[in-house]
Amino acid sequence: MQNQITRQHFDDWMVPVFAPAEFILTRGQGSRVWDQNEKEYIDFAGGIAVNALGHAHPVAVNALTEQAQKLWHVSNVYTNEPALRLARNLVTHTFADKVFFCNSGAEANEAALKLARKIGLLSQQPNKNQIIAFNNAFHGRTLFTVTAGGQSKYSQDFAPLPGGITHVNYNDLDAVKAIISEQTCAVIVEPIQGEGGVVPAHLEFLQGLRTLCDEFGAVLIFDEVQTGVGRTGELYAYMHTGVTPDILTTAKALGGGFPIAAMLTTDHFAKQYAVGDHGTTYGGNPLACAVANAVFEYVNTPEVFTAVQRSHEQFVAGLNILNESHAIFKEIRGQGLLIGCVLNDDYAGKAGQLMNLASDHGLLVLVAGPQVIRFAPALTITAQDIDDGLQRFDQAIQQFLQ
Ligand SMILES: *Cc1c(COP(=O)(O)O)cnc(C)c1O
């Protein structure tokens, strides 16, 4: 049939920067999705920590369809009500006083890093333009953000790269102490390294970064693109720590599946950007902001945060039971519904293989590097879906170990 779309068409027509699964998903409901053959999957991947409310949640669907009948796009020549409502929610419920909207995590980090450079320039301190970032970090794929990310394999082919960025080991405060100076304008850090293997920051590390940034007049940027919007059981991960950043970036779950991102900061830093310094056509798009606002208001409740914590405990208990029979993981780590299962060294490099077996058994999971299976399901996932999913995971592991 001429209209039939198949996986082969991906190879025919798409730039080969991705290697998607062999099946094509066509619809979803809650934490279950179905492919072209009506095969059902339980979704522990959540669109990589994006689908905060799962699939086709009525709260998000209603917000989108209501807004779709009113106003889609007006550009930033005009402001709009959904953008201002979402901004009000973000400043009311975080440390921030001001918000900049954009479309992706990379763009939010780009806005943050450019702002840090501008702050450094306006500080009158000569050459205050150096950025400290961390090995194995991930901040996006624009040239600036991919260079800030700590995996040179993602940036080296695109040299010459933006300068002035130095990487040290994550959770190594002494390494930061050794290089931070009056020339440092920013430190950018993920509270939990997501792509880097679901590695949580130590509390003393984040506290130490805060102290060092204050001492040297550098801005502390928390990249909460993956950890934000309830994922860790608080609205943002920094809220568990008592450490407040100067700039925070948020994306992924912010729109629950509709593309939107934001950079949050204080009045003091926001005003160092002037009209025309930065921008983007789609930033604050009414459709995106209407959906994000509905997602935000749904998520930002004690009930949801408690549910995330309860689900975390169910996952960890279930995974520990699996591990008692299979001895496949050396560590289960993460916070809330961002969970990493670190494979024993015998299986290092085989996370992708286990991910594929899981989908064969009707379970979508993610990897975070070659040795870590990552779960980032909907915050609304039910106890039943977690149980059923872990059962399918058990079957996949049994086949993996054969
Ligand atoms: C996914 C991610 C990004 C990049 O977001 P995009 O929307 O893909 O540009 C940046 N930082 C972190 C921590 C992420 O997990």
The ligand as an ORCA input file, in Angstrom:
! r2SCAN-3c Opt
* xyz 0 1
  C      18.134     16.638     27.445
  C      19.040     17.556     28.164
  C      19.490     18.754     27.568
  C      19.182     19.110     26.143
  O      17.821     19.337     25.933
  P      17.264     19.417     24.435
  O      15.832     19.747     24.609
  O      17.513     18.070     23.822
  O      18.043     20.471     23.736
  C      20.265     19.604     28.329
  N      20.591     19.307     29.600
  C      20.183     18.174     30.206
  C      20.560     17.914     31.614
  C      19.404     17.253     29.498
  O      19.023     16.113     30.079
*
